[in-house]
Amino acid sequence: MLISPMARRTVSTLSLVLLMICSMLGRSSFAADADYRLGPGDMLRVNVFGSPELSGEVRVSESGNITYPLIGQVQVSGKSPAQVEAQLVSAFVEGGYLKQPQVSVLVLEYRSQKVSVMGHVTKPGQYSLQSSSRVLDVLAAAGGPISEEAADVVSLMRKDGSKVPIDLTKLFAGDPSQNQEVAGGDTLYVPRAPQFYVYGEVQKPGMYKLERGMTVSRAISKGGGLTTRGSERRVVIKRKDKEGKEEHYSAKGSDLLQADDVLMVKEGLF
């Protein structure tokens, strides 16, 4: 079957794109291992080229060591795969076992470096870091924030006790400053969002998430809109002051709500 010049150019272009993608994936995988710091529980694949009897899989012990043929105990915890490669090469040469060994170390299972994702996410729990991971990576692993429950600002709690606020609205809008790098031992906590209540002459009275810039008109829309008897001109906000005393305010559609406000929509006069 004859293939037109246009089809050949299309195939050639697709092949080039695939090669570029494969190349990028290869570099990404290499970078992931280069950034990673080994720890207890990680499974390694060590290849000693030309010496299959010295190649194999080893798991990092609780003490941070691996036991390797001819060499014995090797401390690897806190080191990158590249550093372990150099360490093994040196041990083989200094022990007189190999003259010019070529060694590669690949991480098969990432078990040691974990980050916790807690609070109002789909799948809270601990997740293993496989590379230089960031807030978006661990949020995705946890299934993302629960939209009707999660607050707009979350806390990244570092292993050293420090806290970094993360603005999810800015993060999802593409702000790179909010996509902080996370490390083993960090915890990302997604708190519950502040709430407000809407009752009276609305279609779906109840409790709702207080979003940024939530006005009385938007709150009524959240509640399904007005009933046939309801009026946006007869809305009262019930709000507690600092001492806990409840105060009532006549509200306009453009008024902003605060956390725990109760919006009461009354019947129209006509």
N, C-alpha and C positions, 0 to 999 in steps of 0.2 A: 504494500500500500504506500502511495506517495504522501509525503508530509510537506505541507506548504511552507514557504519561508517564514510566514508569520507564525505558524505553529511551532517551528523550530526555535524561533526567537523567544516565544513564550516559554517553551520547555527549558531553554537555556537560562532565562531569567529566573524561573522557579528554582532551578537547580542551584543557581548562585545564592538565592535567598536562603534556601535550606542549608547550604554550606555555611553561610554567615551565622545562621541561628545556631547550628551545631558548634561552631567556633566559639560563639558567645556563651553557650551553655558549658562548654569545656572550661573556658576561663572562669566562669562563675563557680563551677564546682571546685576548681583549683583554689580560687580565692577563699571559698568557704572553709576548706581544710587549713589553709594558711593562717586564717584568722583564729581558728578554734584552738582552745587550750584544753589539753587532755585532763581527765580526772577519773576517779574510781568508777568502775562499771562500763567504761567505754570498751568497745571491741575493735581491735586493730587487725588489719591484714598487712603483714610484712612480706615483701618480696625481695629476695636476694638473687639478683640475676646471675644465671649460670650455676646456682647452687640450690636446686629445688628442695634438697633435704633440710636446708636452713630456712625455707620459706614456710609461712603458716599463719594461723590466726591466734591471737592472744588477747586476753581480757585484762584490763588494768585492775589490779587488786585494790582492796579497801585502803591499803597503805600507800597507794599511788605508784606501785611497781609493776613491771612485767618480768616474767621469768623466761629467758631466751636460751636456746641451745648454745653450748660452748661458753656463752658469756655469763649466764646466771642472772642475778637480780639487776634490773635497770630501772632507775627512778625516772618516771616520765610525767608525773602529775604536774600540771602548770606549764607544760611545754607544748609547743606546736608540733605537728607531724614532721615538719622540716627539721626542727631541732632534734627530734628523736632519730631521724634518718642520719644526721651528722654524728650523733652520739653512738649509734650502732656501727657506723663505718669506722669510727675511731676505735671502738672496742674490738672489732674484728682484726684491724691492722695491728694494734698494740699487743693483742694476744697472739699474734703470729698465725692466725687462722686463714686469713685471706690477704692478698697483696693490694689489690685495687678493687674493693667491692663496690658494687652499685646497689644501693638499697632504696626502696620506696616504702612509705608507710601511708596506708589509706584507712580512714576511719569508717568502719562498717556500721557501728551502732553508737549513737550519741546518747549516753546515759547520764553523764556526770553534771553537765551544766544545765540547770533547770530554772525556769522562771514561773512564778505563780500568777495566775489571772483569777481574781476574785471579784465577787459582787454581782452586778446585774449584767452578766453576759450569758450567752446561750449555753456554753459548756465550761463552767468554772473548773479550775484544777491546775495541775502542774504540767508544764510542757518543756520538752527538751530543746535546747538551742543547738542548731546544726551549723551555724555560721555566725557572721556578724549580724544579728537580728535586731529589728527595731520594733517600735510600738505597734505599727500596722501589722507586722508579721505575727506577733503573739495575739493580737486581737482577732486576726483572721483564724488562727489556730483554735481560738476559743469560741468560734462561731459568730463573733461580733457582738456589740452591745445590743441589749433588748430595747428596741426603739421607744416603746411606750413607758419604759421604766428607768432607763439609764440617764444619769446626769450628763450635762454638756462638758463638764470639767472633771477629769479623773486624776488620780494620784499615782505617780510612779515612785514607789518606795525603794530606795537603794539598799543594798546589803549593809552599807555603813550607817544606815539610819536616816540619811537625808531624803527629802521629798522633792519631787519635781511635778508641778501641775501641768497637765496636758489638756489643751482645749480641743475637744473632739470636732467641734464645728470647723475650726481652722485646719485641723489635721485632715479631715475628709475633703476640705477645699484645696488641699495640696500644699499647705504651708510646711516646708521641710524642717523648720525650727521646732515643730511639735512632734515630729517623728523621731524621737530620741532613741539612741541605741540602748538596748537592754543587755544585762549581763547575768550570769549565773547568780542566784540568790536574790535577785530583784523580785518585787511584787507589784503588779499593776492592779489597782483597786478601782472598780467602777461603782461609785455610790448610787443610791437611788436618787432620782431627780426630785426637786421640790414639786409639790402637788397643789392644785386648787380644786375647789368644789363648785359645781353649778347645779342649782335646784330651781324648782318652780316651773314656770311655763316654757320648758324646753322639751325637745323630743326625747333626748337621752340624758336625763339627769345623772350625776355621779361624780367621781373623782377623776381628774385628768392631769397629765404631765404639764407642768408650767414651763413652757418654752420661752426662749428669749423674746422680749418685746411683745409678750402676750397681752393684747388689749381686750377690753370687755366684748367688743364685737367678735373678735376671733374666738374668745372663750364660748360665746353663745353658739358659734358655728361648730366648735368642738362638741358641744352638747346636742348636736343634730339640728340646731336652728330653733326658732320660736315655734310654739304651738299656734293654733289659729287665734287663741285668746291672749297670747303673750305680747308684750310691748318692750322694745329696747329703750323706750323713754322712761320706763318704770323699773329700773334696775337698782338694787342696793348691794353694796359690798359690805360684808361683815369682816372686820379685821381686828386682831388683838394687838394692843400696844405692848411696850416693853414690860409692863407690870402684869400683863395677862388680861387686862380689862378689854372687853369686847366693845368696839365702836362701830357705828353704822354710817355709811357714806352713800349719798345719792351719786350714781355713776353715769358717765357719758360713754359712748361707744369707743372713744379714743383713749380712755383712761387705762393705765397699765396696772396689771394685777401683780400681787406679791405672793410669796410662798404662804400656803395655808389659808389664803383668802377664801371666803364663801360668797359666791355670787348668787343672789336671789332675784329671779326674774318674775315680776308680778304681772297680773292681768292688766290689759289696757282698760282705760276708762270708757272707751267707746267701742 
